[in-house]
Amino acid sequence: MNSLIKLELARALRNRKFLFFSVIYPSVIFLIVAGKADSVTKVDGSGLTVPTYMMVSLASFGALTAVLMGNSERIAKERETGWVRQLRLTTLPGRGYVLAKTASAAVVSLPSIVVVFLVAAAVKHVRLDAWQWLALTGAIWAGSLVFAALGVAIGYLASGDAVRPITMITYFGLSILGGLWMPATTFPTWLQDIAKWLPTHAYAALGQAIEQSQAPQAKDIAILVVFFALFAGGAAWLYRKDTLKA
């Protein structure tokens, strides 16, 4: 499995288009959204300034991009080309393949988080304690595993030309409705009620709690755990179903 992880990392790092969208793109969005914001005005109901609030949101968005976009389309293509079928002929267990995909995606997501943090600190002068930077990095990185599992599930759910539109709809839907592009407090009340139960909203809320020197809410952690179980369970079921077809 370690060899497969190394192979997946090498392939991802050679993909310049993927690296741009997963590492650079979130920082560009951050500068667009928070570029003209001052360091005094706070987001309603958060106690955080716009740059500080959006830093976590866009770092989460970057990690989401890396693990979701990278996994879903790559797995669908590997199924079509017969690569997955070849791996089944080896001693690699099915769970090893899923774990390798999830682990490699999580490693690639780390640079996207760090780059957003560096841009926020250098350009918008966001200042936090050392423990907060470390805790933010760890929380956002660990939380990305939820969406890595979703990427694996979509990769086995769709194939060919269908995987990209399904991934894009899921990707933008979760990002926008979860409040990663703009504060959810700007939404209509009925939409805010929906957003509070989305995994992306809970994901960003972990980091925002750390920025306020607070413990993450149990509700947000529970939402992420439940969605991870659903996505991982769905990925495992789809993998077994695909194996029976092979």
ABEGO torsion letter per residue (X at the ends): XAAAAAAAAAAAAABAAAAAAAAAAAAAAAAAAAAABBAABBBBGAGBBAAAAAAAAAAAAAAAAAAAAAAAAAAAAAAAAGAAAAAAABABBAAAAAAAAAAAAAAAAAAAAAAAAAAAAAAAGBBBBAAAAAAAAAAAAAAAAAAAAAAAAAAAABBEAAAAAAAAAAAAAAAAAAGAABBAAABBAAAAAAAAABAAAAAAAAAAAAAAGBBBBAAAAAAAAAAAAAAAAAAAAAAAAAAAAX
